[in-house]
Amino acid sequence: GRILDGTGNPWYAADVGIQGGRITKIKKEIDPRFARRVIDAHGLTVCPGFIDSHSHDDVYLLANPRCDEKILQGVTTNVIGNCGISVSPCPMSTRLR
């Protein structure tokens, strides 16, 4: 796919290797025989997950904790409570995840 790495550099064509949910390799060509699963992203854009650094999704998170609509937009990290208050509970176990 077309790689946009977030650095501001132009996109480039490459393969992306993922292991354990993390990007482990970005190369011009990765041998598909070593992959458990291949997703053909030819003609598509591949980029890291986006961070929504200022949202007011506190109540939305209570209604839809999976955040399906955010994921469909490429948002993988959502910052809440940045205006000094938050209605969304945040247990210590998930606070620094």
Secondary structure, 3 states (H helix, E strand, C coil): CEECCCCCCCCEECEEEEECCEEEEEECCCCHHHCCCCCCCCCCEECCCEEECCCCCHHHHHHCCCCHHHHHCCEEEECCCCCCCCCCCCCHHHHCC
